[in-house]
C-alpha cells in the first residue's frame, strides 16, 4: 500500500497570514459514504436478539432515535410471505425519515421474502422481476457501479444489510469490528482464489483485470488454490466453493469483505452449503450469499474489483457491496453497514496544525477552497496531487482566520 506524506506549503502560507476575521475556520471534507443519520435500523418485536442488536447498534453508531423502526410479525420463519411483507413494507416506508438512504436489519430470520432476499425486497419493494425462472436473468439494479451517495434520492431505492448472527454475542463482535475499522486504513491483502470448482470460480475470469486496475491500491494475491490458511492480513477474500476450509486459521482485518460464490450461501440458518454467516464468525465484517438457486450468473454475485474500488474511495460496507452486484434480487447482504475503513480522516495534531489522511483508488487532485459562508462562493486556495493508496497531508491554519475551508477530491 502506497503512503504519501505531503505538506501544503502554499496552504500554510496563505492561511497563516494575518486575517481580517477573528475565529478559526471550519474545515469541510468531501462526503465519501453514508453517515449514521442516513441509516435507519429495523427491529423485529418479539425477537429478543433483534431488540438487543438494535439497542446496541444505536448506541455504537449514534443512530438518531427517529431512525429506529419497530415492526411485528410471526417469528420463527426462514421465508416471509409476500402479503405479510407488503404490509410490513408499507409500515416501514411510512416510518422512514425522508433523509434515510439505507437500512440495517437486526434479525437473522427471515432472510428471504418469497423469491427475493429480505435485503433486496426492502430496497426495491417486492417485485418478481428481481427473481429468475429456469436460471434466467433478473431485473438489474440501477445502483450497480454507481458513484451516487444518495440511492434513495437518485434511484428511489434504499439498500439494506442484515446485522445477522447466531447469537447476540456474535453480532456484537461484528458491530465492534465495524466501528473499530472506521478511518483505520488497514494494510491487508486481497485474496482472489480460482479454485478447482470451475463453475463456482466463474469470477476468476476478471481477477487479472482487477489486479491490474487496483495495482498500488491494495496488495492483491491471485491464487489458483482451494484455500488459504494461516494468513494474518486478510482484507478481502473472494472465492467459489460449497464449503470454504481453513477459515479458523485466518485473521481478518477490521472492515474485511469476504464471500464465496455458491448457490445457497444466503440461506443463513438452514443451508446445506456454507452459510455467509460463517464468514462473519471467522472475522469478516460483511458478506453476501444467494437465497435461491441463482445458477452461475456473474451478475448475481459481487464483482470483487467493483467492491474494492468503492471501498477504497471511502464508501461504507453496505455501499461498496451493493454497488458490486448487478442483479441483487436473489442475494442477501450481511454485515455491519457503516464500516468505512478507507473514509478520510482529519486530525488536529497541534493548535492550528492538521493532518488529513485520504485513500484513493486513482491518481487525482486535492483542491482546497475558502469562503466566508458555508454555502460559498468558494475561491481556490491550493491544489495537491494525490497518489493511489494512502496520502497524508499536513498543513497549518491561522487561529485568527475564520470562515470555511472546503477540501474536495
C-alpha positions as CSV (number, residue, x, y, z in Angstrom):
1,X,0.0,0.0,0.0
2,X,1.4,3.4,-1.0
3,X,1.7,6.0,1.7
4,X,2.4,9.6,0.6
5,X,3.3,12.2,3.2
6,X,2.9,15.6,1.8
7,X,2.8,19.2,3.1
8,X,0.8,22.1,1.8
9,X,3.4,24.9,1.9
10,X,1.1,27.1,-0.2
11,X,-1.9,26.5,2.0
12,X,0.2,27.2,5.1
13,X,1.5,30.4,3.6
14,X,-2.0,31.7,2.8
15,X,-3.8,30.6,5.9
16,X,-1.1,31.5,8.4
17,X,-1.1,35.1,7.2
18,X,-2.9,37.8,9.2
19,X,-6.7,37.8,8.5
20,X,-9.3,40.5,8.9
21,X,-11.7,38.0,10.6
22,X,-11.5,36.6,14.1
23,X,-12.2,32.9,14.6
24,X,-10.7,29.6,13.5
25,X,-12.2,28.4,10.2
26,X,-14.4,25.3,9.9
27,X,-13.0,22.7,7.6
28,X,-15.4,20.8,5.3
29,X,-14.5,17.4,3.9
30,X,-15.9,15.7,0.9
31,X,-18.5,13.1,1.8
32,X,-17.4,9.6,0.7
33,X,-20.1,7.4,2.3
34,X,-23.2,7.1,4.3
35,X,-23.5,8.7,7.8
36,X,-25.3,7.4,10.8
37,X,-28.1,9.9,10.3
38,X,-28.8,8.4,6.8
39,X,-29.2,4.9,8.1
40,X,-32.5,3.5,9.6
41,X,-32.5,0.5,11.8
42,X,-35.3,-2.0,11.6
43,X,-36.1,-4.1,14.7
44,X,-38.4,-7.1,15.0
45,X,-40.5,-7.0,18.1
46,X,-40.9,-10.4,19.8
47,X,-37.3,-11.2,18.8
48,X,-35.0,-10.8,21.8
49,X,-31.8,-10.9,19.8
50,X,-33.2,-8.3,17.3
51,X,-34.1,-5.9,20.0
52,X,-30.7,-6.3,21.8
53,X,-28.9,-5.8,18.5
54,X,-30.9,-2.7,17.6
55,X,-30.3,-1.2,21.0
56,X,-26.6,-1.9,20.9
57,X,-26.2,-0.7,17.4
58,X,-28.0,2.6,18.0
59,X,-25.6,3.3,20.8
60,X,-22.5,2.2,19.0
61,X,-23.2,4.1,15.8
62,X,-25.2,7.0,17.4
63,X,-28.2,6.4,15.2
64,X,-30.9,9.0,15.8
65,X,-34.0,7.9,17.7
66,X,-36.2,8.9,14.8
67,X,-34.4,6.3,12.6
68,X,-35.3,3.4,14.8
69,X,-38.2,1.4,13.2
70,X,-40.1,-1.3,15.0
71,X,-42.1,-4.0,13.2
72,X,-44.0,-7.0,14.4
73,X,-44.7,-10.3,12.6
74,X,-44.8,-14.0,13.4
75,X,-41.4,-15.2,14.5
76,X,-39.7,-18.5,13.6
77,X,-39.8,-18.2,9.8
78,X,-36.9,-18.5,7.2
79,X,-39.1,-17.2,4.4
80,X,-41.6,-14.3,4.8
81,X,-44.7,-14.5,2.7
82,X,-45.3,-11.8,0.0
83,X,-48.5,-10.5,1.6
84,X,-47.0,-10.2,5.0
85,X,-44.0,-8.4,3.7
86,X,-46.1,-5.9,1.7
87,X,-47.8,-4.9,4.9
88,X,-44.5,-4.5,6.7
89,X,-43.0,-2.6,3.8
90,X,-45.9,-0.1,4.0
91,X,-45.3,0.4,7.7
92,X,-41.5,0.7,7.2
93,X,-41.9,3.3,4.4
94,X,-44.2,5.3,6.5
95,X,-41.8,5.3,9.4
96,X,-38.7,6.1,7.5
97,X,-37.4,9.7,7.7
98,X,-37.0,11.3,4.3
99,X,-33.2,11.7,4.6
100,X,-32.6,8.0,5.2
101,X,-30.7,6.3,2.3
102,X,-30.3,2.7,3.6
103,X,-31.5,0.2,6.2
104,X,-29.8,-2.0,8.8
105,X,-31.9,-5.1,9.6
106,X,-31.4,-6.5,13.1
107,X,-32.8,-10.1,12.7
108,X,-31.3,-13.2,11.1
109,X,-34.6,-15.0,10.2
110,X,-36.4,-14.5,7.9
111,X,-33.6,-13.8,5.3
112,X,-36.0,-14.2,2.3
113,X,-39.3,-12.9,1.0
114,X,-40.9,-15.4,-1.4
115,X,-38.3,-15.5,-4.2
116,X,-36.3,-12.4,-3.2
117,X,-33.9,-11.8,-0.3
118,X,-35.0,-9.6,2.5
119,X,-32.4,-7.0,1.8
120,X,-33.4,-6.7,-1.9
121,X,-37.1,-6.7,-1.1
122,X,-36.6,-3.8,1.3
123,X,-34.5,-2.0,-1.2
124,X,-36.7,-2.4,-4.3
125,X,-40.0,-3.4,-2.9
126,X,-41.3,-6.9,-3.7
127,X,-41.2,-7.4,-7.4
128,X,-40.9,-10.8,-9.2
129,X,-38.9,-9.2,-11.9
130,X,-36.0,-9.4,-9.5
131,X,-36.4,-13.2,-9.3
132,X,-35.4,-15.7,-12.0
133,X,-37.1,-18.7,-13.5
134,X,-35.2,-21.6,-15.1
135,X,-31.8,-19.9,-14.3
136,X,-32.8,-16.8,-16.2
137,X,-31.8,-13.2,-15.9
138,X,-33.4,-10.8,-13.4
139,X,-34.1,-7.1,-13.4
140,X,-30.8,-5.2,-12.9
141,X,-30.1,-2.8,-10.0
142,X,-29.7,0.9,-11.1
143,X,-27.3,1.3,-8.1
144,X,-24.7,-1.1,-9.7
145,X,-21.3,0.6,-10.2
146,X,-22.9,4.0,-9.4
147,X,-21.0,6.9,-8.0
148,X,-24.1,8.2,-6.2
149,X,-24.0,8.8,-2.5
150,X,-27.8,9.1,-2.3
151,X,-29.6,6.0,-3.6
152,X,-33.0,6.9,-2.2
153,X,-32.8,10.3,-3.7
154,X,-31.4,9.3,-7.1
155,X,-32.9,5.8,-7.7
156,X,-35.8,5.6,-5.2
157,X,-34.2,2.6,-3.5
158,X,-32.8,2.1,0.0
159,X,-30.2,-0.7,0.1
160,X,-30.3,-3.0,3.2
161,X,-27.9,-5.1,5.1
162,X,-28.6,-7.6,7.9
163,X,-26.8,-7.4,11.2
164,X,-27.2,-11.1,11.4
165,X,-25.6,-13.8,13.5
166,X,-26.3,-17.0,15.5
167,X,-26.3,-15.0,18.8
168,X,-26.2,-11.5,20.2
169,X,-22.6,-12.0,21.2
170,X,-21.6,-12.8,17.6
171,X,-23.4,-9.7,16.3
172,X,-21.9,-7.5,19.0
173,X,-18.4,-8.6,17.9
174,X,-19.4,-7.8,14.3
175,X,-20.6,-4.3,15.3
176,X,-17.5,-3.7,17.3
177,X,-15.3,-4.7,14.3
178,X,-17.1,-2.4,12.0
179,X,-16.9,0.6,14.4
180,X,-13.1,0.0,15.0
181,X,-12.5,-0.2,11.3
182,X,-13.5,3.4,10.6
183,X,-10.7,5.5,9.1
184,X,-8.2,2.8,10.0
185,X,-6.7,2.3,6.5
186,X,-5.8,-1.3,7.2
187,X,-2.8,-2.7,5.4
188,X,-4.2,-6.0,4.4
189,X,-4.2,-8.2,1.3
190,X,-6.9,-9.1,-1.2
191,X,-7.0,-12.8,-1.8
192,X,-8.8,-13.8,-5.1
193,X,-9.0,-17.6,-5.4
194,X,-9.5,-19.6,-8.5
195,X,-10.5,-23.0,-7.1
196,X,-10.7,-26.4,-8.9
197,X,-14.5,-25.9,-8.7
198,X,-14.7,-24.3,-12.1
199,X,-18.4,-23.5,-12.1
200,X,-18.2,-21.6,-8.8
201,X,-14.9,-20.0,-9.8
202,X,-16.6,-18.1,-12.7
203,X,-15.4,-14.8,-11.2
204,X,-11.8,-15.7,-11.8
205,X,-12.2,-14.5,-15.4
206,X,-11.9,-11.0,-14.0
207,X,-9.2,-11.4,-11.5
208,X,-6.3,-10.4,-13.7
209,X,-8.0,-7.2,-14.7
210,X,-8.9,-6.5,-11.1
211,X,-5.2,-6.9,-10.0
212,X,-4.2,-4.6,-12.9
213,X,-6.8,-1.9,-12.2
214,X,-6.1,-1.8,-8.4
215,X,-2.3,-2.1,-8.6
216,X,-0.8,0.2,-6.0
217,X,-4.0,0.5,-4.1
218,X,-4.2,-2.9,-2.4
219,X,-1.7,-5.9,-2.3
220,X,-3.6,-8.5,-4.4
221,X,-2.9,-12.2,-4.4
222,X,-4.5,-14.1,-7.3
223,X,-4.2,-17.7,-6.4
224,X,-5.1,-21.0,-8.1
225,X,-5.9,-22.8,-5.0
226,X,-8.7,-24.4,-3.0
227,X,-7.9,-22.4,0.2
228,X,-5.7,-20.0,2.0
229,X,-4.6,-20.7,5.6
230,X,-2.6,-19.1,8.4
231,X,-2.9,-15.6,6.9
232,X,-3.0,-12.7,9.3
233,X,-3.7,-9.9,6.8
234,X,-7.0,-10.8,5.1
235,X,-8.8,-7.7,3.9
236,X,-10.7,-9.2,1.0
237,X,-11.3,-12.8,0.3
238,X,-13.3,-13.8,-2.8
239,X,-13.6,-17.5,-3.8
240,X,-16.0,-20.1,-5.1
241,X,-16.8,-23.3,-3.2
242,X,-19.6,-25.0,-1.5
243,X,-17.6,-25.0,1.8
244,X,-14.6,-22.9,2.4
245,X,-11.9,-24.6,4.5
246,X,-9.4,-23.2,7.0
247,X,-11.4,-20.1,7.9
248,X,-10.5,-20.7,11.6
249,X,-6.8,-20.2,10.8
250,X,-7.2,-16.7,9.2
251,X,-7.1,-13.3,10.8
252,X,-9.4,-10.8,9.1
253,X,-8.7,-7.1,9.2
254,X,-11.4,-5.0,10.7
255,X,-13.7,-4.0,7.8
256,X,-12.8,-7.1,5.7
257,X,-15.2,-8.2,3.0
258,X,-15.4,-11.9,2.1
259,X,-17.8,-14.2,0.3
260,X,-18.0,-17.5,-1.7
261,X,-19.9,-17.9,-4.9
262,X,-22.2,-20.9,-4.3
263,X,-25.9,-21.5,-4.8
264,X,-27.3,-21.2,-1.2
265,X,-24.8,-19.2,0.9
266,X,-27.6,-16.7,1.6
267,X,-29.8,-19.3,3.3
268,X,-28.4,-18.1,6.6
269,X,-29.8,-20.6,9.1
270,X,-30.7,-23.7,7.1
271,X,-28.4,-24.1,4.1
272,X,-26.9,-27.4,3.0
273,X,-24.0,-25.4,1.9
274,X,-21.8,-23.0,3.9
275,X,-23.8,-20.0,5.2
276,X,-22.5,-16.5,4.7
277,X,-22.6,-16.2,8.4
278,X,-19.5,-18.4,8.7
279,X,-17.5,-15.5,7.2
280,X,-18.8,-13.1,9.9
281,X,-18.0,-15.7,12.6
282,X,-14.5,-16.0,11.2
283,X,-13.9,-12.3,11.5
284,X,-15.1,-10.7,8.3
285,X,-17.2,-7.5,8.6
286,X,-19.5,-8.1,5.7
287,X,-20.5,-10.9,3.3
288,X,-23.1,-11.9,0.7
289,X,-24.9,-15.0,-0.5
290,X,-27.9,-16.0,-2.6
291,X,-31.1,-17.3,-1.0
292,X,-32.4,-19.3,-4.0
293,X,-30.6,-21.2,-6.8
294,X,-29.1,-18.4,-9.0
295,X,-27.0,-20.6,-11.3
296,X,-23.6,-19.2,-12.0
297,X,-24.6,-15.8,-13.5
298,X,-21.7,-13.5,-12.6
299,X,-24.2,-10.6,-12.3
300,X,-25.9,-12.2,-9.3
301,X,-22.7,-12.1,-7.3
302,X,-20.3,-9.4,-6.2
303,X,-17.7,-8.2,-8.7
304,X,-14.6,-8.1,-6.4
305,X,-13.0,-5.2,-8.3
306,X,-16.1,-3.0,-8.0
307,X,-16.5,-3.7,-4.3
308,X,-12.8,-3.0,-3.7
309,X,-12.8,0.2,-5.8
310,X,-15.7,1.8,-3.9
311,X,-14.4,0.7,-0.6
312,X,-11.1,2.4,-1.5
313,X,-13.0,5.6,-2.3
314,X,-14.2,5.7,1.3
315,X,-17.7,4.2,0.9
316,X,-19.3,2.2,3.7
317,X,-19.5,-1.6,3.5
318,X,-23.2,-1.5,2.5
319,X,-22.5,0.9,-0.4
320,X,-19.4,-0.9,-1.7
321,X,-21.0,-4.3,-1.6
322,X,-24.3,-3.2,-3.1
323,X,-22.6,-1.3,-5.9
324,X,-20.8,-4.5,-6.8
325,X,-23.8,-6.7,-7.6
326,X,-25.6,-6.1,-10.9
327,X,-28.6,-8.4,-10.3
328,X,-29.0,-8.5,-6.4
329,X,-32.7,-9.6,-6.3
330,X,-31.9,-13.1,-5.0
331,X,-28.9,-12.1,-2.9
332,X,-28.7,-11.2,0.8
333,X,-26.2,-8.7,2.2
334,X,-25.0,-9.4,5.8
335,X,-22.6,-7.4,8.0
336,X,-22.0,-4.0,9.6
337,X,-23.4,-1.5,7.1
338,X,-21.5,1.6,8.2
339,X,-18.0,0.1,8.4
340,X,-15.7,2.5,6.4
341,X,-12.1,1.7,6.8
342,X,-10.9,4.0,4.0
343,X,-13.0,7.1,4.7
344,X,-10.9,10.3,5.1
345,X,-9.7,11.3,8.5
346,X,-8.9,14.9,9.6
347,X,-7.0,15.3,12.9
348,X,-5.8,18.5,14.6
349,X,-2.3,17.3,15.8
350,X,-1.4,20.6,17.4
351,X,-3.1,24.0,17.7
352,X,-3.7,25.2,14.2
353,X,-1.9,22.2,12.7
354,X,-3.8,19.5,10.9
355,X,-3.2,16.1,9.4
356,X,-5.5,14.8,6.6
357,X,-5.4,11.2,5.6
358,X,-7.1,10.4,2.2
359,X,-7.2,7.0,0.5
360,X,-7.9,7.0,-3.3
361,X,-8.0,4.2,-5.9
362,X,-7.0,6.5,-8.7
363,X,-4.4,9.3,-9.1
364,X,-6.3,12.5,-8.5
365,X,-6.1,16.1,-7.2
366,X,-7.0,17.5,-3.8
367,X,-8.5,21.0,-4.0
368,X,-8.5,23.5,-1.1
369,X,-11.1,26.3,-1.3
370,X,-12.2,29.0,1.1
371,X,-15.4,31.0,1.7
372,X,-16.9,33.3,4.3
373,X,-20.2,31.4,4.3
374,X,-20.8,27.6,4.4
375,X,-22.7,27.8,1.1
376,X,-19.9,29.7,-0.7
377,X,-19.0,31.0,-3.1
378,X,-15.6,29.2,-2.6
379,X,-12.3,30.5,-4.0
380,X,-9.3,28.3,-4.8
381,X,-6.5,28.3,-2.2
382,X,-4.3,25.4,-3.1
383,X,-4.1,22.2,-5.1
384,X,-2.1,19.0,-4.4
385,X,-1.7,15.7,-6.4
386,X,-2.9,12.5,-4.7
387,X,-1.3,9.2,-5.4
388,X,-3.1,5.8,-5.4
389,X,-3.5,4.4,-1.9
390,X,-3.0,6.4,1.3
391,X,-2.0,10.0,1.2
392,X,-1.2,12.0,4.3
393,X,-1.4,15.8,4.0
394,X,-0.2,18.2,6.7
395,X,-1.0,21.9,6.8
396,X,-1.5,24.8,9.2
397,X,-4.4,27.2,9.6
398,X,-4.2,30.5,11.4
399,X,-6.0,30.8,14.7
400,X,-7.1,34.3,13.6
401,X,-8.8,33.1,10.4
402,X,-12.5,32.3,10.2
403,X,-15.0,31.2,7.6
404,X,-14.9,27.9,5.8
405,X,-12.2,25.7,4.2
406,X,-13.5,23.1,1.7
407,X,-11.3,20.1,0.9
408,X,-12.5,18.1,-2.1
409,X,-11.1,15.5,-4.4
